[in-house]
Amino acid sequence: MSETVQSNGVGRGARLPRTARRAQLLAAAQDVFAANGYHAAGMDEIAERAGVSKPVLYQHFPGKLELYMALLEKHVDELTRRVSEAMESTTDNKVRVHNAVAAYFDFVDGESQAFRLVFESDLRGEPLVQDAVERATNASVDAITATITADAGLDESRARLLAVGLVGVSQVAARAWLADNRTLPKEEAIGLISNLAWRGIGGGFPLHPHD
């Protein structure tokens, strides 16, 4: 199913499949939410940025919260995927730690607007937003916990606490690196944080042979 844009915006007259139109609307919404925050963002402005009429926007998203949540869920899924892939990409635990840290830095570097929407939203008091952000953190912790439990021979409670620590230091360090305008080269920053984490995890909890 294709749609024709009715407004005087950028895409006037363009016909797009529904999935392509949805992606276009989410991209426009991200720009507006990142620039203005949730509360100051308006559906009029988002429609104008996307080059569509408001009725077209409302065909896809019945309200501003639904639009915001669709965008947030998209980024939560992306971050979760990055961390899970970091754990599955190798059996070398030192490389896994490096890749887990890198997942956060890469997310920040490539999608800094997305990172701010996930972790610095002005809508954090909204239960739906809280749930989505917690899902991002918990899914990352779960992926790392499963690996540490299997490879370090720790019970789940201890492995989970270590995983929470790794996710926490990765997230906070990546945000600080971004706030400092990427002063350090990304690979150097990742190396510093992953070495810090690995000295704790690798030194204190060596690889445990599987049965």
Disulfide bonds with the S-S distance in Angstrom:
none
